[in-house]
Amino acid sequence: MALLVAIVTFITALVLVFAIWLLVGGGTEEDIIRRRLDAVRMAEQRGGADAQDLHIVRDEMLSTMPALNRLLLQWHWVGGLNKYIYQAGLTIRPAKILLLSGVLGLGTYLILGFIYGQPLLCLFVALAVAACPLGVVAYMRKRRLNSFEEHFPEALDLLGRAVRAGHAFTTGLELIATETSAPISTEFRITFEEQNLGLPLRDSLLNLTERVPLVDVRLFVTALLIQKETGGNLAEIMDELARVIRERFQIYREVNIKTAQGRLTAIILILMPLIMMAVLAVVNPQYIGILFDDPVGRLMLMGAAGLQVFGSLILWRVVHIEV
């Protein structure tokens, strides 16, 4: 028994130390170089004229450990995860996110298995804990994209004023990169540097749509490419696009106000079973303990958890309206 306690204690300490190291460890200068080469890679994937000469930038470092990097390069979905992490504004490598999820999930399973000894329940909780790092990345990505979308009309106004004042379009990009705040300044600075270093403006703008997957950005790039081919008043196009985005945000806020009660009801309905279980576990442990001790009770818990997740997804889908 003492040996088992010592093993569990050692594994727990190892998990905590490794998790802290993964969280603290940030990006290196290689990340900056890799992201600058991303622009050339994405242009190659779209079938550029010199695509055959650019194959050297395909192998991205997904991990600082060579063996793990070779393994991750064989999985195509890791590239999507890498792009997803970048869209969240993080410099951490995909390997660290995956290792952190694995360590947290395994550590949770071992600890709960030692305390409760119920494999199915421990596995369910461990999977939920393992998904937490990806959930944090998704939350930060959504917050960053929302911030970009909210301040995007200001960047369009600045670009329109620069063009109206007689500046070149590329000069307007540089003004946005220097006069606005992140994340707008960050993405437009990358776009300006790409075309300034020789990448065609079309490819630089298409790279922007891949780094920032928003409908407004795609409309902006499409309008610019059409204006470049057919001509027209670029300043008026920017002003009209900024007006449309602001009106859409106004409608979005009105929808949020009208669905506030429904969203609050959904949150209460989702949290109520969990709160009731916690209260019963404190007030009368014997009453609810049969659900964890009896095999039928554990099956009922798993079925209830599945129905709870399914119902939560339906409720959340109903009260969230796309604008």
GUNUKOL-997486 format. One record per residue (C-alpha): residue in three letters; x, y, z. Coordinates in Angstrom, 1 decimal, always signed. Example, Ala and Ser with C-alpha at 12.3 -4.5 7.8 and 13.67 -1.06 7.14 Angstrom:
BEGIN
('ALA'; (+12.3; -4.5; +7.8)) ('SER'; (+13.7; -1.1; +7.1)) 
//
This chain:
BEGIN
('MET'; (+0.0; +0.0; +0.0)) ('ALA'; (+2.8; +2.4; +0.9)) ('LEU'; (+4.5; +1.6; -2.4)) ('LEU'; (+1.3; +2.4; -4.4)) ('VAL'; (+0.9; +5.7; -2.6)) ('ALA'; (+4.5; +6.6; -3.3)) ('ILE'; (+4.1; +5.7; -7.0)) ('VAL'; (+0.9; +7.8; -7.3)) ('THR'; (+2.6; +10.7; -5.5)) ('PHE'; (+5.6; +10.6; -7.8)) ('ILE'; (+3.4; +10.5; -11.0)) ('THR'; (+1.3; +13.4; -9.7)) ('ALA'; (+4.4; +15.5; -9.0)) ('LEU'; (+5.8; +14.6; -12.4)) ('VAL'; (+2.5; +15.6; -14.1)) ('LEU'; (+2.4; +19.0; -12.4)) ('VAL'; (+6.0; +19.8; -13.1)) ('PHE'; (+5.7; +18.8; -16.8)) ('ALA'; (+2.5; +20.7; -17.1)) ('ILE'; (+4.1; +23.9; -15.7)) ('TRP'; (+7.0; +23.5; -18.0)) ('LEU'; (+4.8; +23.2; -21.0)) ('LEU'; (+2.8; +26.2; -20.1)) ('VAL'; (+5.8; +28.4; -19.3)) ('GLY'; (+7.8; +27.3; -22.3)) ('GLY'; (+7.0; +29.8; -25.0)) ('GLY'; (+8.1; +30.3; -28.6)) ('THR'; (+11.6; +30.8; -29.9)) ('GLU'; (+13.1; +32.8; -32.8)) ('GLU'; (+12.5; +29.7; -34.9)) ('ASP'; (+8.8; +30.4; -34.6)) ('ILE'; (+9.2; +33.9; -36.1)) ('ILE'; (+11.2; +32.5; -39.1)) ('ARG'; (+8.7; +29.6; -39.5)) ('ARG'; (+5.8; +32.0; -39.7)) ('ARG'; (+7.5; +34.2; -42.2)) ('LEU'; (+8.1; +31.1; -44.4)) ('ASP'; (+4.4; +30.3; -44.0)) ('ALA'; (+3.6; +33.0; -46.5)) ('VAL'; (+5.7; +31.3; -49.1)) ('ARG'; (+4.3; +27.9; -48.3)) ('MET'; (+0.7; +29.0; -48.6)) ('ALA'; (+1.5; +30.7; -51.9)) ('GLU'; (+3.0; +27.4; -53.1)) ('GLN'; (-0.1; +25.5; -52.0)) ('ARG'; (-2.2; +27.7; -54.3)) ('GLY'; (-0.1; +26.6; -57.2)) ('GLY'; (+2.3; +29.6; -57.8)) ('ALA'; (+4.5; +29.7; -60.9)) ('ASP'; (+7.7; +28.8; -59.0)) ('ALA'; (+6.0; +26.1; -56.8)) ('GLN'; (+8.6; +23.5; -57.6)) ('ASP'; (+11.4; +25.7; -56.1)) ('LEU'; (+9.7; +26.2; -52.8)) ('HIS'; (+9.4; +22.6; -51.4)) ('ILE'; (+12.2; +23.3; -48.9)) ('VAL'; (+9.8; +25.2; -46.6)) ('ARG'; (+7.2; +22.4; -46.3)) ('ASP'; (+8.8; +20.7; -43.3)) ('GLU'; (+7.7; +22.9; -40.4)) ('MET'; (+9.0; +22.2; -36.9)) ('LEU'; (+6.0; +21.1; -34.9)) ('SER'; (+8.1; +20.1; -32.0)) ('THR'; (+11.6; +20.7; -30.8)) ('MET'; (+12.1; +17.0; -30.3)) ('PRO'; (+13.1; +15.5; -33.7)) ('ALA'; (+11.4; +12.1; -33.2)) ('LEU'; (+8.1; +13.7; -32.1)) ('ASN'; (+8.4; +16.2; -35.0)) ('ARG'; (+8.8; +13.4; -37.5)) ('LEU'; (+5.8; +11.6; -36.0)) ('LEU'; (+3.5; +14.7; -36.1)) ('LEU'; (+4.5; +15.5; -39.7)) ('GLN'; (+2.9; +12.3; -40.8)) ('TRP'; (-0.5; +13.5; -39.5)) ('HIS'; (-2.1; +16.1; -41.7)) ('TRP'; (-4.5; +17.3; -39.1)) ('VAL'; (-1.6; +18.6; -37.0)) ('GLY'; (-1.1; +21.3; -39.6)) ('GLY'; (-4.6; +22.5; -39.0)) ('LEU'; (-4.0; +22.5; -35.3)) ('ASN'; (-0.9; +24.6; -35.9)) ('LYS'; (-2.9; +27.2; -37.9)) ('TYR'; (-5.6; +27.1; -35.2)) ('ILE'; (-3.1; +27.9; -32.5)) ('TYR'; (-1.6; +30.7; -34.5)) ('GLN'; (-5.1; +32.2; -35.0)) ('ALA'; (-5.4; +32.2; -31.2)) ('GLY'; (-2.3; +34.5; -31.0)) ('LEU'; (-0.2; +31.9; -29.3)) ('THR'; (+3.4; +30.9; -30.0)) ('ILE'; (+3.3; +27.5; -28.4)) ('ARG'; (+4.0; +24.5; -30.7)) ('PRO'; (+1.2; +21.9; -31.4)) ('ALA'; (+3.4; +19.2; -29.8)) ('LYS'; (+3.2; +21.0; -26.4)) ('ILE'; (-0.5; +21.3; -26.6)) ('LEU'; (-0.9; +17.6; -27.4)) ('LEU'; (+1.6; +16.5; -24.8)) ('LEU'; (-0.1; +18.8; -22.2)) ('SER'; (-3.5; +17.3; -23.0)) ('GLY'; (-2.1; +13.7; -22.8)) ('VAL'; (-0.3; +14.4; -19.5)) ('LEU'; (-3.3; +16.0; -17.9)) ('GLY'; (-5.6; +13.2; -19.1)) ('LEU'; (-3.3; +10.4; -18.0)) ('GLY'; (-2.6; +12.1; -14.6)) ('THR'; (-6.3; +12.6; -13.9)) ('TYR'; (-7.1; +9.0; -14.8)) ('LEU'; (-4.4; +7.6; -12.6)) ('ILE'; (-5.3; +9.8; -9.6)) ('LEU'; (-9.1; +9.2; -9.8)) ('GLY'; (-8.5; +5.6; -10.5)) ('PHE'; (-6.5; +5.3; -7.3)) ('ILE'; (-9.0; +7.2; -5.3)) ('TYR'; (-12.3; +5.9; -6.6)) ('GLY'; (-11.4; +2.8; -8.6)) ('GLN'; (-14.1; +3.3; -11.3)) ('PRO'; (-12.5; +3.0; -14.7)) ('LEU'; (-15.4; +4.3; -16.9)) ('LEU'; (-16.1; +7.3; -14.7)) ('CYS'; (-12.3; +8.1; -14.4)) ('LEU'; (-12.0; +7.8; -18.2)) ('PHE'; (-14.8; +10.2; -18.8)) ('VAL'; (-13.4; +12.8; -16.4)) ('ALA'; (-9.9; +12.3; -17.8)) ('LEU'; (-11.1; +12.9; -21.4)) ('ALA'; (-12.8; +16.1; -20.2)) ('VAL'; (-9.6; +17.3; -18.5)) ('ALA'; (-7.5; +16.4; -21.5)) ('ALA'; (-9.7; +18.6; -23.7)) ('CYS'; (-9.2; +21.6; -21.4)) ('PRO'; (-6.0; +22.9; -23.2)) ('LEU'; (-7.7; +22.7; -26.6)) ('GLY'; (-10.7; +24.5; -25.0)) ('VAL'; (-8.4; +27.3; -23.8)) ('VAL'; (-6.9; +27.6; -27.3)) ('ALA'; (-10.4; +27.7; -28.9)) ('TYR'; (-11.5; +30.4; -26.4)) ('MET'; (-8.5; +32.6; -27.1)) ('ARG'; (-8.9; +32.1; -30.8)) ('LYS'; (-12.5; +33.2; -30.7)) ('ARG'; (-11.7; +36.2; -28.5)) ('ARG'; (-8.9; +37.3; -30.8)) ('LEU'; (-11.0; +37.0; -33.9)) ('ASN'; (-13.9; +38.9; -32.3)) ('SER'; (-11.5; +41.6; -31.4)) ('PHE'; (-10.2; +41.8; -35.0)) ('GLU'; (-13.7; +41.8; -36.4)) ('GLU'; (-14.9; +44.6; -34.0)) ('HIS'; (-12.0; +46.9; -34.9)) ('PHE'; (-11.8; +46.0; -38.5)) ('PRO'; (-14.0; +48.9; -39.7)) ('GLU'; (-11.6; +51.4; -38.1)) ('ALA'; (-8.8; +49.9; -40.2)) ('LEU'; (-10.9; +50.2; -43.3)) ('ASP'; (-11.6; +53.9; -42.5)) ('LEU'; (-7.9; +54.5; -42.0)) ('LEU'; (-7.1; +52.8; -45.3)) ('GLY'; (-9.8; +54.8; -47.1)) ('ARG'; (-8.6; +58.1; -45.8)) ('ALA'; (-5.0; +57.2; -46.8)) ('VAL'; (-6.0; +56.4; -50.3)) ('ARG'; (-8.2; +59.5; -50.5)) ('ALA'; (-5.2; +61.6; -49.4)) ('GLY'; (-3.2; +60.3; -52.3)) ('HIS'; (-1.1; +57.6; -50.7)) ('ALA'; (-0.5; +54.3; -52.4)) ('PHE'; (-2.5; +51.2; -51.2)) ('THR'; (+0.6; +49.6; -49.7)) ('THR'; (+1.3; +52.8; -47.8)) ('GLY'; (-2.2; +52.4; -46.3)) ('LEU'; (-1.3; +48.9; -45.2)) ('GLU'; (+1.7; +50.2; -43.5)) ('LEU'; (-0.4; +52.9; -41.7)) ('ILE'; (-2.8; +50.3; -40.4)) ('ALA'; (+0.2; +48.2; -39.2)) ('THR'; (+1.6; +51.2; -37.3)) ('GLU'; (-1.4; +53.2; -36.2)) ('THR'; (-3.8; +50.4; -35.0)) ('SER'; (-3.7; +48.0; -32.1)) ('ALA'; (-3.3; +44.2; -32.1)) ('PRO'; (-4.4; +41.9; -33.5)) ('ILE'; (-5.2; +44.2; -36.5)) ('SER'; (-1.7; +45.7; -36.6)) ('THR'; (-0.1; +42.3; -36.3)) ('GLU'; (-1.9; +40.8; -39.3)) ('PHE'; (-1.6; +43.8; -41.5)) ('ARG'; (+2.1; +44.2; -40.6)) ('ILE'; (+2.6; +40.6; -41.8)) ('THR'; (+0.7; +41.4; -45.0)) ('PHE'; (+2.7; +44.5; -45.6)) ('GLU'; (+6.1; +42.8; -45.0)) ('GLU'; (+5.1; +39.9; -47.3)) ('GLN'; (+4.4; +42.1; -50.3)) ('ASN'; (+7.3; +44.4; -49.4)) ('LEU'; (+9.7; +41.4; -49.5)) ('GLY'; (+8.5; +40.4; -53.0)) ('LEU'; (+5.4; +38.3; -52.5)) ('PRO'; (+2.7; +39.3; -55.0)) ('LEU'; (+0.0; +41.5; -53.4)) ('ARG'; (-2.7; +38.9; -54.4)) ('ASP'; (-0.9; +36.2; -52.5)) ('SER'; (-0.3; +38.4; -49.5)) ('LEU'; (-4.0; +39.3; -49.3)) ('LEU'; (-5.0; +35.6; -49.7)) ('ASN'; (-2.6; +34.7; -46.9)) ('LEU'; (-4.5; +37.3; -44.8)) ('THR'; (-7.7; +35.4; -45.4)) ('GLU'; (-6.1; +32.2; -44.2)) ('ARG'; (-4.6; +33.7; -41.1)) ('VAL'; (-7.9; +35.5; -40.2)) ('PRO'; (-10.8; +33.3; -41.4)) ('LEU'; (-13.6; +35.9; -41.2)) ('VAL'; (-16.3; +36.7; -43.7)) ('ASP'; (-15.5; +40.4; -43.5)) ('VAL'; (-11.8; +39.8; -44.3)) ('ARG'; (-12.8; +37.7; -47.3)) ('LEU'; (-15.1; +40.5; -48.5)) ('PHE'; (-12.3; +43.0; -48.1)) ('VAL'; (-9.8; +40.9; -50.1)) ('THR'; (-12.4; +40.1; -52.8)) ('ALA'; (-13.3; +43.8; -53.2)) ('LEU'; (-9.6; +44.7; -53.5)) ('LEU'; (-8.8; +42.0; -56.0)) ('ILE'; (-11.9; +43.0; -58.1)) ('GLN'; (-11.0; +46.7; -57.9)) ('LYS'; (-7.4; +45.9; -58.9)) ('GLU'; (-8.6; +44.1; -62.1)) ('THR'; (-11.6; +46.4; -63.1)) ('GLY'; (-10.8; +49.7; -61.4)) ('GLY'; (-13.0; +51.9; -59.4)) ('ASN'; (-12.9; +54.3; -56.4)) ('LEU'; (-11.0; +52.4; -53.7)) ('ALA'; (-11.8; +54.9; -51.0)) ('GLU'; (-15.6; +54.6; -51.6)) ('ILE'; (-15.3; +50.8; -51.6)) ('MET'; (-13.6; +50.9; -48.2)) ('ASP'; (-16.1; +53.3; -46.7)) ('GLU'; (-19.0; +51.2; -47.9)) ('LEU'; (-17.5; +48.0; -46.6)) ('ALA'; (-16.9; +49.6; -43.2)) ('ARG'; (-20.5; +50.8; -43.1)) ('VAL'; (-21.8; +47.3; -43.9)) ('ILE'; (-19.7; +45.7; -41.2)) ('ARG'; (-20.8; +48.3; -38.6)) ('GLU'; (-24.5; +47.7; -39.4)) ('ARG'; (-24.0; +44.0; -39.1)) ('PHE'; (-22.4; +44.5; -35.7)) ('GLN'; (-25.4; +46.6; -34.7)) ('ILE'; (-27.8; +43.8; -35.7)) ('TYR'; (-25.6; +41.3; -33.9)) ('ARG'; (-25.8; +43.3; -30.6)) ('GLU'; (-29.6; +43.6; -31.0)) ('VAL'; (-29.8; +39.8; -31.4)) ('ASN'; (-27.7; +39.3; -28.3)) ('ILE'; (-30.0; +41.6; -26.3)) ('LYS'; (-33.1; +39.8; -27.4)) ('THR'; (-31.6; +36.3; -26.8)) ('ALA'; (-30.1; +37.2; -23.4)) ('GLN'; (-33.0; +35.5; -21.5)) ('GLY'; (-32.8; +32.4; -23.6)) ('ARG'; (-29.0; +32.1; -23.0)) ('LEU'; (-29.4; +32.6; -19.3)) ('THR'; (-32.1; +29.9; -19.2)) ('ALA'; (-29.8; +27.5; -21.2)) ('ILE'; (-26.9; +28.1; -18.7)) ('ILE'; (-29.2; +27.4; -15.7)) ('LEU'; (-30.6; +24.2; -17.3)) ('ILE'; (-27.1; +23.0; -18.1)) ('LEU'; (-25.6; +23.7; -14.7)) ('MET'; (-28.6; +22.6; -12.6)) ('PRO'; (-28.0; +18.8; -12.7)) ('LEU'; (-24.3; +19.3; -11.8)) ('ILE'; (-25.2; +21.6; -8.9)) ('MET'; (-27.8; +19.2; -7.6)) ('MET'; (-25.4; +16.3; -7.6)) ('ALA'; (-22.8; +18.3; -5.8)) ('VAL'; (-25.3; +19.4; -3.1)) ('LEU'; (-26.6; +15.9; -2.6)) ('ALA'; (-23.0; +14.6; -2.4)) ('VAL'; (-22.4; +17.0; +0.5)) ('VAL'; (-25.8; +16.8; +2.3)) ('ASN'; (-26.5; +13.1; +1.9)) ('PRO'; (-23.6; +11.1; +0.4)) ('GLN'; (-25.3; +7.7; +1.0)) ('TYR'; (-28.3; +8.8; -1.0)) ('ILE'; (-26.3; +9.5; -4.2)) ('GLY'; (-23.5; +7.1; -3.5)) ('ILE'; (-25.5; +4.2; -4.9)) ('LEU'; (-25.1; +5.7; -8.4)) ('PHE'; (-21.4; +5.3; -8.1)) ('ASP'; (-21.2; +2.0; -6.3)) ('ASP'; (-23.9; +0.0; -8.2)) ('PRO'; (-23.1; -1.1; -11.8)) ('VAL'; (-26.6; +0.0; -13.0)) ('GLY'; (-26.1; +3.3; -11.3)) ('ARG'; (-22.9; +3.9; -13.2)) ('LEU'; (-24.6; +3.1; -16.5)) ('MET'; (-27.3; +5.5; -15.6)) ('LEU'; (-24.7; +8.2; -14.8)) ('MET'; (-23.0; +7.7; -18.2)) ('GLY'; (-26.4; +7.8; -20.0)) ('ALA'; (-27.4; +11.0; -18.1)) ('ALA'; (-24.0; +12.6; -18.9)) ('GLY'; (-24.5; +11.8; -22.6)) ('LEU'; (-28.0; +13.2; -22.7)) ('GLN'; (-26.8; +16.2; -20.8)) ('VAL'; (-24.1; +16.9; -23.4)) ('PHE'; (-26.6; +16.4; -26.2)) ('GLY'; (-29.2; +18.6; -24.7)) ('SER'; (-26.6; +21.3; -23.9)) ('LEU'; (-25.5; +21.4; -27.5)) ('ILE'; (-29.1; +21.7; -28.7)) ('LEU'; (-29.8; +24.5; -26.3)) ('TRP'; (-26.7; +26.4; -27.1)) ('ARG'; (-27.4; +26.0; -30.8)) ('VAL'; (-30.9; +27.4; -30.4)) ('VAL'; (-29.9; +30.5; -28.4)) ('HIS'; (-26.9; +31.4; -30.6)) ('ILE'; (-28.0; +33.0; -33.9)) ('GLU'; (-25.5; +33.7; -36.6)) ('VAL'; (-25.7; +37.2; -38.1)) 
//
